[in-house]
Amino acid sequence: MPKISVITVCFNAEKHLEQTIKSVIEQKNCDIEYIVIDGGSGDNTLSIIKQNESQITKYISESDKGIADAMNKGIALATGDYLMFLNADDYFQSHDAISVAISYMKEEKDIYIFDTIFLKKTGGIRRHSGGFGKRINFKGICHQGVLCKRELFQKTGSFDSTFKICMDYSFFMKAYRHGATGQYINEILSVMRDGGVSSLQDWPSLKQRFAEEKRVHLENNTSAFMRVIYAIYWGLYLPYRKICSVIK
């Protein structure tokens, strides 16, 4: 049975952190180490962490340089065979989510990709992540639904802290370009709330995210053919999404 390092990064996350922590420590029939990285919160976040300190393997509470920097601190502390990032707004789908996921991990892939539930005020929507193949040239995958081999971070490098939103997409694209192997499993791993920075739908936020996605594309695809494809893609996609945001 592989050891799983679950990493939660948080900052002023008192609203939902307790649920996130409980969903991790209540996992059954699996070998988990739990790491919490707090960015020096000013609310009750640290108190909640300390209340559960006996069941948290390691935690840090100090200022950081953003989400990617905090995630990289978690990677540095992790000792598991596979790493999973569960944000402070998110939680596991069930008490046996990890053990079910492990039951499918038979081929020693670098990345195992599962579905997630995107929880909005109107209800939950299942997000089918798809495979780890050519699709990633245009669409990222939710890191809340991914178990990633720790060795891959050693080979490929950690998250690029110059990204504020798309650090996970940048990592997965880079891993794909380095020949990482992946497998999609049609099971739900976690629930993610509609509250993260990547979920914002106002045009300034979308514009920032799309600028980072475009950067991921251009930094990882240097062929003349793909650059032409991306020029066409972004020339059509950006105006379309701007119109959609105005209509909403």
N, C-alpha and C positions, 0 to 999 in steps of 0.2 A: 504494500500500500504506500503510495507516494505521500510525503509530508507536504502539506499545503500551508503557505504563509499568506494569511489574509491581512491586507494593509488598508487602514482607514486614515485618510488625511482630513483634517478638519480645521476650521477657524470660526469662532463664535457660532457653534453648531448645537447649542443647547436644546433646540426645539425637537430634533429627531435623533440625536446621537444615542440616547438610551436604547431606542428600538434597534438601531444599527448594531450596537454592542451585544445586546441580548440575542439577536439573530445569529451572531457569530458564535458566542459561547454556548449556545444551546444546540449546536450542530452535533449530530450523533454518529457513532461508528466511523470515525475518521481521525486522522492525526493532523491537528491544526496548531499552528503558532499564530498568535494574534498580535499585530503591531499597530499602534496608534501614534500618528504624528500630528501634534497640535501646533498651530502657528503662533502660539502665544496669545490665546483668546482672552478677551476682557469680560466675557460673560461667565456662565456657570459650566462651561465646557470642561475645564480642568477638574472641577469638583465631581462631575459625572464620571470622568475617567478614573479618578481616585477611588470613587465608590465601588468601582468594578476592578480595581487594581489587582486583586488576587487572581483574577481570571484573564488578565491581559499579560501576555508574555513580556512585551517591552513597550515603553511609551516615551515620547519626547514632547516637551512643551517649550518651544522657543520660537523666536521670529524666523521667518524664512523669506525666500525670494519669489514665492508664488507656488502654485499647485505642482508644477513639474519638479521644483526643487524639493518640496515636501515628499513627493512620491519617490524621488531619488534617495532621500534619507531612509525611507522605508526599505528600499531595495538593498541599501548598504547594511541594514540590520538583519535582513531576512536570511534564514538558513534552510528554508524548505526546498523541496524539489521543484515545486511549481508555485508561482506567485499569483495572487488575485487582489485587485484593488476594488474595495467596496467603500464608496463615498459615505459621508456622514448623513446624507439625505436618503440613503438606500438601505436595503435589507435583503436577506436571502429569502427565496420564495417559500421554503419549508425548512423544517428541522433536519431533514436528511438531504438537502440540496447538494452538499459537497459529496456525501457518500454515493449518491446517485451519479453525480458527475464522474467520480473516480471509477465507477463500474464500467464506464465506456472508454476509459483511458488505457487501452491495451496495446497500442502501437508505438508508444514513445514519440509522439509528435511534439514539435516545439510549442505549438499553440493549439488549444482546444477551445472552440467557439460555441457558445450556447445562446439561446434566446433570452430576452429580458422582457419584463412587463414595464411599459412606460405609464406611470401613474399620474393622471391628470385629475382635475376637480370633477370632471364628468365621468371618470372611471378609468379602468386600466386597458391599455392597448398592447397586444403582444407584438414585439419587434423581432422579426425573423432576421437573424444576423447574416445568413448566407455563408458561403465557403471562404476559404483563404486562397483566393486565386486572382484572376484578372480583374474581377469586380472591384478589388481594392484600389485599382488605378483611378477610380472615380468616387467610390463610397467607402467610408471608414467603418469600423466595427466598434460596438460599445464595450469599453474595457470592463464594465460591470458584468459582462457575460463571458469573460475570457480567463482561462487558466493558462499562464505562460511559464515555460520552463525557465528557471533562474539562470541556467547556463546561457540562454539566449541573450540576456542583458549583458553578460560578460563578453560575448562575441560581438554583439551589435552596438553596444553602448546603451546608456540609460536614456531617460527622456530629455529632450532638448529644452532647456529652461528659457530659451528665447521665445518659445511659444506660450501664449497665455490661455489658449483654448484647445488647439489641435495637437498638443504634445503626444497624445496617444495615437492619433492618426499618423503623425510623422514617424513614430516608432514602428508601427505595424507596416507601413509602407517600406521603411528602410529594411525591416526584417524580411519582408517579401523579396526585396531586391537582392538580399544576401542569401537567398535560397532556403529560408526557414520553411519548415513543413507545418501544415495545419490541417485540422479536421473539424467540420461542423457537426454538432450533435443537436438533433431536434428535441431538446429538452429545455425547460425554463430554469435558469440558475438564480436570477435575482430580480428584484423590483427596484426601479429607479424613479424617483420623484421628478416631476416637472418643476425643478427649482434651480438646477445647475446653470452655470454660465453658458454651456453649450445648448441649453434649451430656450434661451431668450429669443423672442420672435420679432422684436422691434427692429426696424431697418438698420439703425446704427450698429446694433449688436450683430445682426446677420451679416452686415457688410464687413465687420471685423473678422467674423468666423470665416467668411468666404475668402477674404484676403489671405488668411492663414492656410486654408485648404489649397488655394492656388499656389502658394509658396511650397507646400508639400509636394504638389504635382511637379513643379518645375525643378525642384532640388533633387528629385528622385527619378526623373525621366529626361534623359539628356538627348535622346534620339530626335532627329529632325522631324520624323513622322509623328511622334507623340506630341511634340510641341505644336505642330499644325492642328492636331486633333484637339489639344487643350485650348488653343486660340479660338477655335470654332465653338467648343463647349462653353467656355466662359463668356464668349461674345453673345451667346444665346441665353445661357442660364441666368446670368446676373440680371438682365432686364426683366426676365420672366419672374424671378423671385421678388424683385422690387415691386412689380405690379401686384403680385400676390399679397405682399405685406401692406400695401396701400389699401387694397380691397378689404382686408381683414379689419 
